[in-house]
Amino acid sequence: MMMPKIAKTVVILASVIASSFANAEARPERLLLATQEWRPYQYQERGEMKGPGITHLKCVMKVLKQPYQITMTDWDRAQILIEVGEQHGFFLASKNGIRDKYADYSSPVMQQTWSWFSLSDSIDTKDPMFKKEVMVTALFGSNKWFWLQAQGYRVEKKPRRPTALLELLLSGEVGAVLANDFVMEEAIKKLGVSHRAITTTKVNDKPLGVYFSKKFTKQYPRFIKEFNQAVKQCKEG
């Protein structure tokens, strides 16, 4: 399978003391995870990965005493790496049928809200003709982008950055974008756009978790259960 060309891939290694019961059969020697730069959930700053998504994952790995490696790359490539077996899992992701074909989903690690973002008073996302007439988009390779396609919305643009979503909206190339509230808030601040210029309409809530390849979960059948228990422990702690 041809890999998409990327500008930069960031790899972070982390080691923790292995527990006495974590052997080669029960756990991988090093867990390989792929992700995207998705501010403010996870991002790289001065060679260090930061954000609540990284913080939550570190907590889970510490509870499991599991050595791990994080590769930060484009989101569509992150998912392809799992499909072709070069990585064990990817995060933070919402659940969908396409991903379910080649990977198994963990318990939710964090929450997110999907919303429509449009220029104030210019678009009525609840209008029956909205789906047929208005050009829309979402981050390419995301669950939101595939959902728009499956639901029959007019989708042509393939933006790869949250700021690109906002730029397409402001330029009039799309009438609305479907995005994560937390992520778009960060993009709005970064571009210095007035909140009064943007209308937000909530669509639904979509939990975020980790997908592990079916090959991986077959090889380590107890791993997801242990991972989910660690997620719960981190939330309670």
C-alpha positions, -999 to 999 in steps of 0.1 A, spaced: 0 0 0 14 34 -10 20 56 20 10 93 19 39 117 18 44 136 50 64 166 60 75 154 94 70 125 117 78 129 154 86 99 175 87 99 213 100 69 233 90 63 269 100 35 292 86 25 325 96 -4 348 80 -36 337 58 -53 362 67 -88 373 37 -103 356 40 -85 323 59 -109 301 63 -112 263 31 -133 260 9 -110 280 22 -76 268 43 -63 239 79 -53 248 70 -18 237 36 -5 227 36 14 194 10 41 192 4 66 164 -14 100 167 -18 133 150 -9 169 161 -44 179 173 -43 210 195 -51 213 223 -55 175 228 -20 166 217 9 185 202 46 188 201 64 218 217 102 220 219 106 183 213 81 173 240 46 160 234 20 178 255 -18 182 259 -45 164 279 -46 135 255 -9 128 261 -13 133 299 -42 107 300 -22 82 280 9 86 302 -12 79 332 -26 47 317 9 35 307 22 42 342 -6 22 357 1 -7 333 39 -3 337 40 -6 300 69 8 279 56 27 249 65 47 218 43 75 203 46 85 166 30 118 157 21 121 120 -8 129 97 -41 115 108 -48 94 77 -13 80 78 -16 72 115 -46 50 107 -29 34 77 1 24 99 -23 3 120 -39 -13 90 -6 -24 76 7 -36 109 35 -10 115 18 3 147 -3 -13 174 -29 14 178 -39 50 173 -54 78 194 -75 99 202 -102 86 180 -140 83 180 -156 50 171 -169 42 135 -177 12 113 -147 17 90 -122 15 118 -140 -14 135 -132 -36 105 -95 -36 113 -92 -25 149 -108 -28 184 -119 2 204 -110 9 240 -131 25 267 -134 63 263 -104 82 274 -118 116 269 -150 133 257 -156 156 228 -185 175 212 -192 177 175 -206 211 163 -213 229 131 -193 262 127 -205 288 103 -203 325 98 -229 343 120 -264 345 104 -251 333 70 -261 296 72 -290 277 89 -276 242 95 -311 230 105 -326 241 71 -338 210 51 -319 222 21 -286 227 40 -274 191 32 -282 194 -5 -270 229 -13 -242 240 11 -206 229 6 -192 216 39 -161 199 52 -142 185 83 -106 174 89 -96 150 62 -93 114 75 -114 121 106 -145 103 117 -164 136 110 -152 137 74 -163 102 67 -196 108 85 -203 137 63 -196 116 32 -218 88 45 -247 111 53 -247 126 18 -234 161 25 -215 181 -2 -179 174 7 -149 183 -16 -122 200 4 -97 179 23 -82 202 50 -56 186 73 -53 213 100 -80 230 122 -68 264 111 -74 253 75 -110 246 84 -114 281 97 -97 296 67 -120 278 43 -150 291 62 -138 327 63 -129 327 26 -164 314 17 -151 282 1 -173 262 24 -205 273 41 -199 253 73 -174 230 89 -181 201 113 -155 201 140 -146 194 176 -155 223 199 -122 221 219 -101 220 187 -119 249 169 -117 271 200 -79 267 198 -80 275 161 -102 306 166 -77 319 192 -47 312 170 -61 331 140 -74 359 162 -110 356 148 -138 372 168 -162 348 184 -190 371 173 -183 362 137 -188 325 143 -221 306 149 -218 272 167 -246 246 165 -241 214 185 -245 181 166 -237 154 192 -212 141 218 -186 116 206 -162 99 231 -125 96 223 -105 65 228 -77 43 215 -80 18 186 -58 -13 187 -53 -34 156 -72 -68 155 -38 -85 149 -25 -69 181 -56 -78 202 -55 -114 189 -18 -117 199 -24 -100 233 -61 -109 242 -60 -95 277 -45 -62 268 -76 -42 261 -93 -53 293 -62 -43 313 -60 -10 294 -97 -2 301 -92 -10 338 -62 14 338 -83 41 321 -109 38 348 -83 40 375 -68 72 360 -102 88 358 -110 79 395 -75 90 407 
